[in-house]
Amino acid sequence: MHHRLRRSTATLITAAALALGPVVLAAPGWAAGPAAAPAAEPVAALAADPAVDPVGGKTLVGETSPIHDPALVVDDDGTWYAFSTGRVGRENGGTIQIATSHDDGTTWEYAGTVWDEIPAWIDEHFAGGALPDNLWAPEVYEHDGTYYLYYSASRFGTDDSLTALATNVTLDPADPDYEWVDQGLVVESPVSGLPGDVRFNAIDAGIVEDEAGNPFMAIGSFWYGIFLVPLEWPSGKPVDGWQAQTVNIADRFMPGNPVEAPYITHRDGYYYLFVSFGACCQGADSTYEVAVGRSESVTGPYLDREGKDMYGGGGTILLEEHGAVVGPGGQSVFGDYLAFHYYDASNEEIPYFPTLGIQRLDWVDGWPVADQRVELPTVVTGPDDVTVEPGSTATFTTTTAGIPSPVAEWETSTDGGATWTVVDEQPRTVPAGAAPVAAGDGISDGDPALAAAADGVATSTLELPVASAEQDGTLVRARVTNAHGTTATATATLTVAAPRPPVVPGEPAPEVPGPPDSPVPGPGDGAAVPPAPATGEGTASGPAGTGQVGVRQQAGSTRTGALAETGTSPSQAVAGALGLGLLGAAAVVLARRRDRA
């Protein structure tokens, strides 16, 4: 049993309509409640149904770098975790890093490290030479309520390495029982006693159970490739005599043997072995790529799509350099999600910084498929200028496109665009057709939702509640990002205007504040409003004999006849017409009664 915790477009209008509804948020200066004045505290986002990602690349924002060798975990409470290699130079202690996401893996934040410093016994193990700069390549696996964290330490470029273990009963740092307990050494290299008297490099552990619940650890880097070591529960360590039972499951039989980072997952009767080919950790010169094979037995043989054994140079390339994604590898798998690191060619501040990447895999004919199409983010529509009354909610929407599907991050400015402030709580950017798409379905040209998702169309709606006069003139825009670049929407303006008081036809309009020194007299200047024409005359109030409020088109906009010029809304006009009609009917009845008398 697998215990990895839980778990082409018709029209852009159709795509946008399929997106999930907006979330009410707060930008700086907006607050919930009836008061129109700005509040100091931001408004929390309303709960939103989790968006289901379409297959393909997933755009990530936030603190996604530096991240190497991510181990992806999704906990029962919906929190996404990415455990990764510690920072070089023992920065922040050099121990395993943790990043978390609370919006289904889109926005990430740094959440600290497992420990404040590398355990002393590791430094003692490597005494007499260079000490490890940091801890590497974590793996997190849950069994029977315990979380097993495997990690590595090594002298770079050698097989003087080890893999160790820490355990915890929760992943939540707020839980009082949260503590990573050091369980010491699991395996080390060089090691003797392996079949064929070969050697492995004891780094890059990945845990899998067979169908009987027996645990195994895939491990290895270069040298003689990838090995499968039998473990036992609850210790999480090798069984007695493990060396003789270890199986060599992947070897490229080429100079240097560049294969590492094994990860095995079980799906629909097959065990899938994911590995990284090529060179890691060289920035723009990294040649990492992800390859895969499968087997009906956890111990192999693992064959690629052409039937070639991965112990013999086989391996179908799943993910390689594309666009700004350079050297993807160091992968893990959680459900249908492939997590990896890559060197970001679009990072202008620190080019080729190691960055977290995620793909939602499709499964076609029993094989995983990644989407490596590249399309820079673009803005399709919006946001438009918005005018609201004080106390109302202002809504801004943008539709974007790109591959992978972009994410919009909203900003506001109150100084004419000189400076911009990121909105405190961001709404979801929802890929079109996200909900209907399921891994394994592929992309259907006949389904607009699926086709729009394939084209990377997405929609984001920002709602700013309780607008006040102080927010009048606020500028709003969104930065639109995917793995290959960033753009920005046009700037929209929020106008917060007081409504005009109701106007009774035939009477002077009440005065309302207007712009100073206005050269054009209006209802606010005391001008009399002419009486409304009687219905039935074919005027702007409606077609002759209908008594309906008419609508006429002017320069592409819809206006409610003369009512628009007086500030009277259509609903007020209808109410007034009904009132006059009732008075007229009453007068007729009284007159008839007098005639009868």
C-alpha positions in Angstrom: 0.0 0.0 0.0 1.3 3.4 -0.9 1.5 5.7 2.1 2.7 9.0 0.6 0.3 10.8 3.0 -3.0 11.6 1.2 -4.1 11.8 -1.6 -7.0 24.8 -29.2 -10.0 26.8 -27.5 -13.6 27.4 -28.6 -13.8 31.0 -27.2 -12.1 32.9 -24.4 -15.5 33.8 -23.2 -16.4 30.2 -22.7 -13.2 29.6 -20.9 -13.7 32.5 -18.5 -17.2 31.4 -17.8 -15.9 28.0 -16.7 -13.6 29.6 -14.1 -14.4 29.5 -10.4 -16.0 32.5 -8.8 -14.0 35.4 -7.2 -12.7 35.7 -3.7 -13.4 38.8 -1.7 -10.0 40.2 -0.6 -8.5 43.2 0.9 -5.9 45.5 -0.5 -4.1 48.0 1.8 -6.8 50.4 2.9 -9.8 48.1 2.5 -11.7 46.6 5.4 -14.7 44.5 6.0 -17.9 45.9 7.6 -20.2 48.9 6.9 -17.7 51.6 7.7 -16.3 53.5 4.7 -13.1 54.5 6.3 -9.9 52.4 5.7 -9.0 49.9 8.3 -5.5 49.0 9.5 -5.9 45.2 9.3 -6.5 43.4 6.0 -9.6 41.3 5.3 -9.0 37.6 5.2 -10.0 35.9 2.0 -13.2 34.0 1.9 -12.9 30.2 1.6 -12.6 29.0 -2.0 -13.1 25.6 -3.5 -9.7 24.2 -4.4 -8.9 24.5 -8.1 -8.0 21.2 -9.8 -5.0 21.8 -12.0 -5.2 20.8 -15.6 -2.4 18.4 -16.7 0.8 20.1 -17.6 3.1 22.7 -16.0 2.0 24.5 -12.9 3.0 28.1 -12.4 4.4 28.8 -8.9 5.0 32.1 -7.2 6.4 33.3 -3.9 9.6 31.9 -2.3 10.4 29.2 -4.8 14.2 29.5 -4.7 16.8 28.5 -3.8 15.3 24.9 -3.8 17.2 21.8 -4.8 16.0 18.2 -4.8 12.4 18.8 -3.6 10.5 16.1 -1.8 6.8 17.0 -2.4 4.3 16.1 0.3 0.6 17.1 0.6 -0.7 16.7 4.1 -4.3 15.7 5.2 -5.1 19.4 6.0 -4.3 20.5 2.4 -0.9 22.0 3.2 1.7 21.4 0.6 5.3 20.9 1.7 8.5 20.9 -0.3 11.5 19.6 1.7 14.8 20.4 0.0 18.6 20.4 0.2 20.0 22.8 2.8 21.6 26.1 1.8 25.3 26.1 1.0 27.9 27.4 3.4 25.7 26.2 6.3 23.5 29.2 5.8 20.5 28.8 8.2 22.4 25.9 9.6 22.7 24.1 6.3 20.1 21.5 7.3 17.0 20.4 5.3 14.8 23.3 4.2 11.0 23.4 4.3 8.7 25.5 2.1 4.9 25.4 2.4 1.9 26.4 0.3 -1.7 26.9 1.5 -3.3 27.5 -1.9 -2.9 24.1 -3.5 0.8 24.5 -4.4 0.7 27.8 -6.2 2.1 30.3 -3.6 5.1 29.2 -1.6 6.8 30.6 1.5 10.0 29.6 3.3 9.1 27.8 6.5 12.5 27.3 8.1 14.7 24.2 8.5 14.4 20.8 10.2 17.2 21.7 12.7 19.3 24.7 13.5 22.5 22.9 12.8 23.9 19.8 11.2 24.0 16.9 13.8 27.4 16.6 15.5 27.7 12.9 14.7 27.8 13.8 11.0 30.7 16.1 11.4 32.4 13.4 13.5 31.8 10.9 10.7 33.6 13.2 8.2 36.4 14.3 10.5 39.8 14.3 9.0 38.7 15.9 5.8 36.3 18.5 4.4 33.0 18.6 6.3 29.7 18.6 4.4 28.6 22.0 3.4 25.0 21.2 3.8 22.5 18.3 4.0 21.1 17.0 0.7 18.2 15.4 -1.1 15.5 14.7 1.4 12.7 12.1 1.2 9.6 12.2 3.4 7.4 9.1 3.8 4.6 8.3 6.2 4.0 4.9 7.8 1.6 4.1 10.6 1.4 7.7 11.9 5.2 8.4 11.7 6.9 10.6 9.2 10.3 9.3 8.1 12.7 12.0 6.8 15.7 10.5 4.9 18.5 12.9 4.0 22.1 12.6 2.8 25.5 14.1 3.6 28.6 13.8 1.4 31.9 15.2 0.2 30.8 16.6 -3.2 32.1 14.6 -6.2 33.0 11.5 -4.1 31.2 8.4 -2.9 32.3 9.2 0.7 28.6 9.6 1.6 25.8 8.6 3.9 22.1 8.6 4.2 20.5 9.2 7.6 17.0 9.3 9.2 14.9 11.6 11.3 11.3 11.0 12.4 8.3 13.0 13.5 4.7 12.4 14.4 3.4 15.6 12.6 4.4 17.9 9.8 2.7 20.9 11.5 5.2 23.1 13.3 2.3 24.5 15.4 1.6 21.1 16.8 3.1 20.8 20.4 4.3 17.3 19.4 6.3 18.6 16.4 9.9 17.6 16.7 12.3 16.0 14.2 14.1 13.3 16.2 17.5 12.2 14.8 17.6 8.4 14.3 21.2 8.3 13.0 22.8 6.4 10.1 20.8 4.3 7.6 23.5 3.4 5.0 26.9 4.7 4.1 29.4 4.3 1.2 31.8 2.9 0.2 30.2 -0.4 1.2 31.2 -3.9 0.5 29.3 -7.1 0.1 27.0 -6.0 -2.7 26.3 -8.6 -5.5 29.0 -8.5 -8.1 31.2 -6.6 -5.7 30.0 -3.3 -7.1 29.7 0.1 -5.3 27.0 2.6 -4.9 27.0 6.2 -3.7 24.8 6.4 -0.6 22.8 9.5 -1.5 19.4 10.4 -3.0 17.1 8.0 -1.1 13.5 7.4 -2.3 11.1 5.1 -0.4 8.5 2.7 -1.8 6.5 -0.3 -0.5 5.6 -3.3 -2.5 2.0 -4.6 -2.5 2.7 -6.7 0.6 3.7 -3.5 2.5 7.5 -4.3 2.5 9.5 -1.1 2.4 12.5 -0.5 0.0 14.9 2.3 -0.5 16.0 3.3 -4.0 19.4 5.0 -3.7 22.5 5.8 -5.8 24.3 8.4 -7.8 26.9 7.8 -10.6 29.3 4.9 -9.9 27.3 1.7 -10.6 24.0 3.5 -10.7 20.8 2.9 -8.8 20.2 0.2 -6.2 17.2 -1.1 -4.3 17.8 -1.7 -0.6 15.3 -3.7 1.5 14.1 -2.0 4.7 11.9 -2.9 7.7 9.3 -1.1 9.7 9.1 0.5 12.2 12.8 1.3 12.2 12.9 2.4 8.6 16.4 1.0 8.3 17.9 -1.9 6.3 17.1 -5.5 7.2 19.8 -7.7 8.5 22.1 -8.9 5.7 20.7 -6.2 3.3 23.9 -6.1 1.2 23.3 -9.5 -0.3 19.6 -8.7 -0.9 20.3 -5.4 -2.6 19.4 -5.2 -6.4 21.1 -3.0 -9.0 18.1 -1.7 -11.0 19.6 1.0 -13.2 23.0 1.4 -14.8 23.7 3.4 -18.0 27.0 1.6 -18.7 28.7 4.7 -20.0 31.6 6.9 -18.9 30.8 8.5 -15.6 27.4 6.8 -15.5 25.4 10.0 -15.0 22.3 8.7 -13.3 20.9 9.6 -9.9 18.0 10.8 -7.8 15.9 7.6 -8.0 12.2 7.7 -7.1 9.7 4.9 -7.4 5.9 5.2 -7.3 3.2 2.5 -7.8 0.3 3.0 -10.1 -2.2 0.7 -11.8 -0.1 -2.5 -11.4 3.2 -1.0 -12.3 6.2 0.4 -10.4 7.6 3.5 -12.1 11.2 4.4 -11.6 12.0 8.1 -12.2 15.7 9.1 -12.4 17.8 12.1 -13.4 20.2 11.8 -16.2 23.1 14.2 -16.8 24.9 16.8 -14.8 23.3 18.7 -11.8 24.3 21.9 -10.0 26.0 23.8 -12.8 23.6 26.6 -13.4 23.2 27.4 -17.1 25.5 24.4 -18.0 23.4 21.9 -16.1 22.2 19.0 -18.3 19.8 17.3 -16.0 16.8 15.6 -17.5 14.2 13.2 -16.0 13.8 9.7 -17.4 11.4 6.9 -16.5 10.9 3.2 -16.8 8.4 0.7 -15.3 8.2 -2.8 -14.0 5.5 -5.1 -12.7 7.9 -6.0 -9.8 9.4 -3.5 -7.4 12.8 -5.2 -7.9 12.6 -4.8 -11.7 13.5 -5.1 -14.4 12.5 -1.5 -15.3 11.9 -1.1 -19.0 11.4 2.1 -21.0 8.7 2.6 -23.6 10.9 0.9 -26.2 11.3 -2.1 -24.0 15.0 -1.3 -23.1 16.1 -2.2 -19.6 17.2 0.7 -17.4 19.9 -1.7 -16.2 21.6 -1.4 -19.6 21.1 2.2 -20.6 17.3 2.4 -21.0 15.1 5.2 -19.9 12.4 7.2 -21.6 13.0 11.0 -21.3 10.1 12.6 -19.6 11.3 16.1 -18.9 14.2 18.1 -20.3 15.3 21.7 -20.9 12.5 23.8 -22.4 12.2 27.6 -22.5 13.5 29.1 -19.3 13.5 25.7 -17.6 17.2 24.6 -17.6 18.4 21.2 -16.2 15.2 19.9 -14.6 15.8 17.0 -12.2 16.2 15.9 -8.6 12.6 14.9 -8.7 9.9 13.4 -6.5 6.4 12.3 -7.2 3.2 12.8 -5.1 0.1 11.4 -6.8 0.0 12.9 -10.3 2.4 15.7 -9.4 6.1 15.6 -10.4 8.2 18.0 -8.3 11.7 18.9 -9.5 14.3 21.7 -9.4 15.5 23.6 -12.4 17.8 26.6 -13.2 15.7 29.6 -14.0 16.9 31.4 -17.1 14.1 34.0 -16.7 15.4 35.2 -13.3 16.9 38.6 -14.1 18.1 39.2 -10.5 20.0 36.0 -10.1 20.1 34.1 -13.4 19.9 30.3 -13.3 19.0 30.3 -9.6 17.8 26.8 -8.5 14.0 26.9 -8.5 11.1 24.7 -7.5 9.1 23.3 -10.5 5.9 21.2 -10.6 4.1 19.4 -13.4 0.8 17.6 -13.1 1.5 14.5 -15.1 -0.9 13.1 -17.7 -1.0 9.3 -18.1 -1.3 8.0 -21.6 -1.3 4.3 -22.4 0.2 3.6 -19.0 3.0 6.1 -19.2 3.5 9.5 -17.6 3.5 12.5 -20.0 4.8 16.0 -19.2 3.8 19.2 -21.1 6.9 21.0 -22.3 5.3 23.5 -24.6 6.5 27.1 -24.1 4.4 30.2 -24.4 5.2 33.5 -22.7 2.4 35.0 -20.5 0.1 37.4 -22.2 -2.9 39.5 -21.1 -6.1 38.7 -23.1 -8.6 41.0 -21.5 -8.9 43.4 -18.5 -8.9 44.8 -16.0 -11.3 47.6 -16.8 -11.8 50.9 -15.0 -14.4 50.5 -12.2 -16.8 53.1 -10.7 -18.6 52.2 -7.5 -20.5 54.0 -4.7 -19.0 54.3 -1.3 -19.3 51.1 0.7 -19.6 49.0 -2.4 -17.3 46.3 -3.6 -15.1 47.0 -6.6 -14.4 44.0 -8.9 -11.5 43.7 -11.4 -11.0 40.8 -13.7 -8.3 39.8 -16.1 -8.0 36.9 -18.5 -4.5 35.7 -19.4 -2.9 33.1 -21.5 0.5 31.3 -21.6 2.0 27.8 -21.2 2.1 26.9 -18.5 -1.0 28.7 -17.5 0.0 32.0 -15.8 -0.7 33.3 -12.3 -1.9 36.9 -11.7 -0.6 38.8 -8.7 -2.6 42.0 -8.0 -1.1 45.3 -7.0 -2.5 48.7 -6.1 -1.1 52.3 -6.2 -2.3 55.4 -4.4 0.3 57.7 -5.7 -0.4 57.7 -9.4 1.7 54.6 -10.1 5.0 55.9 -8.5 4.9 52.9 -6.1 2.9 49.7 -6.0 1.8 47.6 -3.1 1.0 43.9 -3.5 -2.5 43.0 -2.3 -2.3 41.2 1.0 -4.4 38.2 0.1 -4.4 37.1 -3.5 -7.3 35.5 -5.3 -6.9 32.3 -7.1 -5.9 32.4 -10.8 -8.1 29.7 -12.2 -7.1 27.8 -15.3 -10.0 27.5 -17.7 -11.6 24.1 -17.5 -9.6 23.2 -14.4 -12.4 21.3 -12.7 -13.4 19.0 -15.7 -9.9 17.9 -16.5 -8.6 14.7 -15.0 -5.2 13.1 -15.5 -5.4 10.4 -18.1 -8.2 12.2 -20.1 -5.7 13.9 -22.4 -6.9 17.0 -24.3 -10.2 16.9 -26.2 -10.5 19.2 -29.2 -14.3 18.8 -28.8 -14.4 20.2 -25.3 -13.9 24.0 -25.0 -13.0 23.7 -21.4 -10.2 21.2 -22.0 -9.0 23.0 -25.1 -8.8 26.3 -23.2 -6.9 24.6 -20.4 -4.5 23.2 -23.0 -4.0 26.7 -24.4 -3.1 28.0 -20.9 -6.1 30.4 -20.6 -6.8 31.5 -17.0 -8.9 34.1 -15.2 -8.3 36.0 -12.0 -10.9 38.2 -10.2 -10.0 40.7 -7.5 -12.7 42.1 -5.2 -11.9 45.1 -3.1 -14.7 45.4 -0.5 -16.1 48.5 1.2 -14.7 51.2 -1.1 -14.5 54.7 0.4 -13.8 58.2 -0.8 -10.2 57.8 0.3 -9.7 55.1 -2.3 -11.0 57.2 -5.2 -8.4 57.3 -7.9 -6.6 54.1 -6.8 -4.8 52.3 -9.6 -5.0 48.6 -10.0 -3.0 46.1 -12.1 -1.8 42.5 -12.0 1.6 41.0 -12.7 1.2 37.9 -14.8 3.8 35.2 -14.5 4.7 31.7 -15.7 7.9 29.7 -15.7 9.2 31.5 -18.8 8.5 35.2 -18.1 6.5 38.0 -16.6 4.3 40.7 -18.0 1.7 43.1 -16.5 -1.8 44.1 -17.3 -2.9 47.6 -18.2 -3.6 49.9 -15.3 -7.3 50.2 -14.2 -8.6 53.1 -12.2 -11.0 52.9 -9.3 -13.5 55.7 -9.0 -15.5 56.0 -5.9 -18.4 58.4 -6.6 -21.5 59.4 -4.4 -24.8 58.6 -6.1 -27.1 61.4 -7.2 -30.2 61.7 -5.1 -33.5 60.6 -6.7 -35.1 63.1 -9.1 -38.9 63.6 -9.3 -39.9 64.6 -12.9 -41.2 68.1 -13.1 -39.6 69.3 -9.9 -36.2 71.0 -9.2 -33.5 68.4 -8.6 -31.9 68.3 -5.2 -28.5 69.8 -5.0 -25.6 67.4 -4.9 -21.9 68.3 -4.5 -20.2 68.7 -7.8 -16.8 69.6 -9.2 -15.8 73.2 -8.2 -16.2 75.8 -10.9 -18.1 73.5 -13.2 -18.8 75.3 -16.4 -21.7 73.1 -17.3 -24.9 73.7 -15.3 -26.6 70.4 -14.2 -29.3 69.2 -11.9 -27.1 70.1 -8.9 -27.3 73.8 -9.9 -31.0 73.9 -9.3 -32.1 73.6 -12.9 -35.6 72.3 -13.4 -36.0 68.9 -14.9 -38.6 68.9 -17.6 -41.6 66.6 -17.0 -41.2 63.1 -18.4 -43.1 62.6 -21.7 -46.2 60.6 -21.5 -45.9 57.0 -22.6 -47.3 56.0 -25.9 -45.6 58.8 -27.8 -42.6 56.7 -29.1 -40.1 58.7 -27.0 -37.0 57.5 -25.3 -39.1 56.2 -22.5 -40.2 53.3 -24.7 -41.8 52.3 -27.9 -45.3 53.8 -28.6 -48.0 52.2 -26.6 -45.8 49.9 -24.6 -45.2 51.9 -21.4 -41.7 50.3 -21.1 -38.5 52.1 -20.3 -36.6 52.4 -23.5 -32.9 51.7 -24.2 -30.9 53.4 -26.9 -27.4 52.8 -28.2 -24.9 55.7 -28.3 -21.3 55.2 -29.4 -21.2 51.6 -28.4 -22.6 52.1 -24.9 -26.0 51.4 -23.4 -28.0 54.3 -21.9 -31.5 54.5 -20.5 -32.7 57.4 -22.6 -33.2 60.8 -21.0 -33.1 59.1 -17.6 -29.4 58.7 -17.9 -29.0 62.4 -18.2 -30.9 63.2 -15.0 -29.2 60.6 -12.9 -32.4 58.5 -12.4 -31.8 54.8 -12.6 -34.0 52.5 -14.6 -35.4 50.9 -11.4 -36.3 54.4 -10.1 -38.0 55.2 -13.3 -40.0 52.0 -13.2 -41.0 52.7 -9.6 -42.0 56.3 -10.5 -44.1 55.1 -13.5 -45.9 52.6 -11.3 -46.6 55.2 -8.7 -48.0 57.7 -11.3 -50.1 54.9 -12.8 -51.7 54.1 -9.5 -52.5 57.7 -8.8 -54.1 58.1 -12.2 -56.2 55.0 -11.7 -57.4 56.2 -8.3 -58.4 59.6 -9.9 -60.5 57.8 -12.5 -62.3 55.7 -10.0 -63.2 58.7 -7.8 -64.5 60.6 -10.9 -66.7 57.7 -11.9 -68.1 57.5 -8.4 -69.0 61.2 -8.5 -70.7 60.8 -11.8 -72.8 57.9 -10.4 -73.8 60.0 -7.4 
